[in-house]
Amino acid sequence: MDKEMDQFGRDLLETVRQMKRGEAAGVTRVEVPMAAQIRHRLGLSQKEFAELLDVSPGTLRGWEQG
């Protein structure tokens, strides 16, 4: 276990060094569902937006989570 923790520490430090050099090991892209984009643009809470659309907040949450 100590060897694993030592390796983890070395790997973590190398990752921080890469980040400081501006090197990205990977990029994660997240698609934001349209319902969430529209609600955000309107500046409404989930409850307010759900009421506007005449749906339950739970339905809206489902749409926003894809």
C-alpha positions in Angstrom: 0.0 0.0 0.0 2.8 2.4 0.8 4.3 1.9 -2.7 0.8 2.7 -4.2 0.5 5.8 -2.2 4.0 6.9 -3.2 3.2 6.4 -6.8 -0.1 8.2 -6.4 1.8 11.2 -4.9 4.3 11.2 -7.7 1.6 11.0 -10.4 -0.4 13.8 -8.7 2.7 16.1 -8.5 3.4 15.4 -12.2 -0.2 16.3 -13.1 0.1 19.6 -11.2 3.3 20.4 -13.1 1.6 19.6 -16.4 -1.3 21.9 -15.5 1.1 24.7 -14.5 2.8 24.3 -18.0 -0.6 24.6 -19.6 -0.7 21.0 -20.7 -4.0 19.3 -20.5 -4.1 15.6 -20.1 -7.7 15.5 -21.2 -10.6 17.7 -21.9 -14.2 16.9 -20.8 -17.0 18.5 -22.8 -20.4 18.7 -21.3 -23.5 19.2 -23.4 -26.0 21.4 -21.6 -29.6 20.5 -22.5 -31.6 23.2 -24.3 -34.1 23.5 -21.5 -31.3 24.4 -19.0 -29.8 26.9 -21.5 -33.1 28.7 -22.1 -33.9 28.8 -18.4 -30.5 30.2 -17.6 -30.8 32.9 -20.4 -34.2 33.9 -18.9 -32.8 34.1 -15.4 -35.5 32.0 -14.0 -35.4 29.4 -11.2 -36.5 25.9 -12.0 -39.7 26.5 -10.1 -40.5 29.7 -12.1 -39.6 28.1 -15.4 -41.7 25.0 -14.7 -44.7 27.2 -13.8 -44.2 29.2 -17.0 -44.2 25.9 -19.0 -47.1 24.5 -16.9 -45.1 21.4 -16.0 -43.9 20.0 -12.7 -40.5 21.0 -11.4 -39.6 17.3 -11.5 -40.4 17.1 -15.2 -38.2 20.2 -15.8 -35.4 18.7 -13.8 -35.6 15.5 -15.9 -35.4 17.6 -19.1 -32.4 19.6 -17.7 -30.6 16.4 -16.8 -31.0 15.0 -20.3 
